[in-house]
Amino acid sequence: MKRLDLTRQRFGRWVVLKDAGNEKWGGSQWLCKCDCGTEKIIPRYNLLVSSRSCGCLQKELLSKRAKQFLGNKNPNWKDGIAVGRERGLRYKQWRIKVFKRDDFTCQICGQKGGYKEAHHIYPFGEHADLRFEIWNGITLCKKPCHANIKRKEYKFVGKFLNITTK
């Protein structure tokens, strides 16, 4: 059976340069060059069905998509700060001060040690002016205490303020 010549044909960003022999299970493969300059041997089946670039296309598309969600275009954007706030130095310093004040102890169940979270009494996204006030933070264990009060902050404001302002 005569082999289909794919030389000089385009598949996505690939241009077929020449025949590269057979794969170990008999299928043909081709030396291709991507528009970005990368050369690679691609099985015929992948050219016809799936492969569109060396990976540069996906990187480009992801980069474009990421730019669509930068800054205030991000659905998590709140008053100038997106959810990635945990990485900021000021947030980390606030968190450590809250932990030290509470002696690294959950203020609901009293558990000392283990993973703790510094929880904002008045929600971070709704009270920009209180984000880094030490009295607006309380140390909680991740489970079950923090999990139980998350998104129900206003039910606990009075109790937490009594604890943190003693």
Buried (B, 14 or more C-beta within 10 A) or exposed (E): EEEEEBEEEEBBBBBBBEBBEEEEEEEBBBBBBBBEEBEBEBBBEBBEEEBBBBEBBEEEEEEEEEEEEEEEEEEEBBEEBBEEBEEEEEBEEBBEBBBEBBEBBBBBEEBEEEEBBBBBBBBBBEBEEBBBBEBBBBBBBEEEBBEEBEEEBEEBEEBBBEBBEE
